[in-house]
Amino acid sequence: MNVREAAASLLGTVSERAPLTESWPELDVDTAYAIQDEALRQRRARGETLIGVKLGLTSRAKQERMGIDAPLLAWLTDAMVLPAGAPVPPLIHPRAEPELVFVLGRRLAGPGVTAATALAAVDRVYGGIEIIDSRYADYRFTLPDVIADNASSAYFGVGPVGLPPSTLDLSLEATLLEVDGQIVDTATGAAVQGHPAEALALAANALGARGLALEPGWLVLTGGMTDAVPLRSGSRVAAHFSHLGSVTLSG
């Protein structure tokens, strides 16, 4: 299997499959990102538009479980956006997590980006919900597997309230995650690398190492504030934020 074939295989998966590394044991992180980039190329060829990036595995606990010390990056396209209240299309085994979402006002290029310089490039902050969905059976994968799978990306929704970051203490911005009327988890922005601006800086620097940058107008999903919660068909999931309103999606 090569990079192009692996990308096409992942994009064509509609049910659980074995991890790539079971048939490609030498798959490494750099090649996995090449697969991710090729999958983006194929998505764009079929009409999707690149609109930003997301970070995955931003919490310390998730990183420790995977044996890594930095988050993952993945691409966002317009086909992944769900309007507020919209039903989530059928997926393999969807999970939901609340996120803080940045909209960039100017280009942000590494290396050397700090949390302060990263935050200065942000135009607005929104609350959001990301729906993740691994193509691998039982969410069982290695680090290269999940990178190649675009960090388990599926869909996301963004709330109606966007505020300048200077008006918020993002480390203290809280969220309540609700599923079918029950609060199932809570967190603050500090759960994301200590401060979501740290995650943004990491994204800019990681892309910079690949000769890429975060562009004006792009959205950046900074990572799950809570653990991802399984979403059953017909369920209603909502994230309520301290100052950024609420966003709701239906399973």
Summary of the structure (lengths in Angstrom):
residues: 251
radius of gyration: 16.9
end to end distance: 34.6
largest distance: 49.9
contacts: 855
relative contact order: 0.22
helix: 31%
strand: 30%
